[in-house]
Amino acid sequence: MRKLKIECEEELLDRSALEACAMQDVDTDVTLAVEIVFVSEEQIRSLNAETRGKDAVTDVLSYPNLDGILLAPIRKKNFPFDLDEEGDLVLGSIVICRARAAQQAEEYGHSLQREVHYLAVHGLCHLLGYDHETPEQKAQMRAREEAVLSAMGYVREGDAQREKDV
């Protein structure tokens, strides 16, 4: 069974690698569906203001569809109203600002492709219930991001710099 299906039109994102690596240790009996959309700075600023009350450009926004799933088994029977027309369980949506991703890639000294994958993994972690509000949550989320990125062949660099942004 396929554990993750990503809908995304951006060619820079390696969907098959992300689908294969992102579901490590996720216990699910249903394919999880995620939408990833790339937008302009103006669009993400507007979304950030509308949905989070922050009138600022950001790099990634996550819109989880399911509650209470952090490290828990995800069972189709528990979410009967969250299935799409193909019977996949909708995990949520991720919105990435391509311009901000390019700026950060340059700032951190790595490729745009690596930054886009980091942002996608970060967003996916939020959809799976991870957060970074407390030091403990941040450490747990960073470990998950590192595991997925490493499985995809991306080595995290510049963590000290990244910490200030998240």
N, C-alpha and C positions, 0 to 999 in steps of 0.2 A: 504494500500500500504506500502510496505517495503521501508524505506527511505535510508538505507545504507546497502551495501553488501561489506564485507571485504574478500578479498582473502589473505589467510596467512596459511602457513604450520606449523608455530610454535605453539606447543601445550600449551606453557606457556600463550599465549594470549587468553583471554576469548572473543572470537569474538562476541558471542551472546550478552553479556553484553555491550560491546563497541558499537555494532550496535544499541542496544536499547537506550542507554544513550547519545550517542554522537550527536544525531540529535535534541536535545532539541532546540526549537526555530528556527530551520532551515526550511524555507518555500520553499518546493520543490514539483513539480508535477511529478517527475521522481525518480526512485531509483538511488542513487549515488553509484558508484563503486570505491573502493579503494584497492590498492595492498600494502601489508606490507611485506617486505622482511627482514630477519635477515642475517647479514653478519659478516665476521671476521674483525679484526682491520686492516689488510692489505687491504681488499676490500673497507672498508669505507674510509680509507686514500686515496686510489687511486681515488675513486669517488669524494671525497672532493677536491682533487687537480685538477681533470679534469673539474669539474663542477663549482667550486667556487674559484679556484686558491689558495686554502689553503692546503698546504702539511702537514696535521696533522690528527690524529685520532680524531673523534668526536663521539658523542653518537647517534645522529639522523640527517638524512637529509630528506628534503621534496621536492618533485618535483610536484608542482601544475600544473594542466592541464588547469584550467579556470582562467580568469582574471576578475576583477571587480565584484566579488560576495560577498564581505564582507557585511554581514547583509542585502543583497538584496535577493529578491525572485529568486530562481533558476528554470528556466523554460526550459523544453526540447526543445521547438521551437526555443530558442535563441542559442542553441548549437547543431545544426543538424549534425555537422561533428565530434562531440566528443562522439558519442554513440558507445558502444561496440556491439558485435554480438547478444547480448541478449536484446538490446535496452536500456541498463542502461547508464547513463551519467558518463563518466570516470572523477572522481575528481582529481586523480593523484596517486602518489606512495610515500611511506614512507620507508626509509631504516634505520634499527636499528642495531647498533653494540652490539651484545650480551655480549661480554667481557667488553665493556665500561659500559653497563647497570649493570653488576654484580659488577664492581668496584664502581660505584656510589651508588648502593643499600647498599653496605657495608659502604661507606663513610657517607651516610645520615642515616644509622641505620634503614633501613626498608627492606622489602623482595624484592627479584628479581622480583617477580610477580608485586608488586606495582610499581617498577621502570619502568618495561617494559610497563605497562599501562600508566604511566605518559608520557613516550616518545611517545607512540602511540597517546595519546590525544594531546600532543604538536605538533606532526607532522600533525595530522588531523586539528588542528587549523590553521596551515600554509596553508593547502590545501583549507580551507574555507576563506582564505584571511587575517587572523590575522597576526600581526607581532609584534616585540618588539624592534624596532629601536628607538622610542622616549618613554619618561616616560608615556605618555598618551596611546600609543599603548601597551606598556608593561602591564599597569594596566588593560586595556581592555582584553588582551589575558589571563592574570593570572586569571581574574574573570571567563572567559569562561572555562579555564582548571579546576578551582576549582569546578565549577558547574557540569561539566561532571564527574570528579573524585568522588565528593561527591555522585552523583547519582549512581555511581558504587560501593560505599561503601568504597572508599579510602579517608582517611583524609590526607591532605597535611601537612607534617612536615618538618622543616628545611628550610623554605622559605628563611631565611636570607642567609643560605649557598648556596642555589640553585641560588639566584640572581647573584652571582659572575660567574656562569657558562653559563648563557644565555645572 
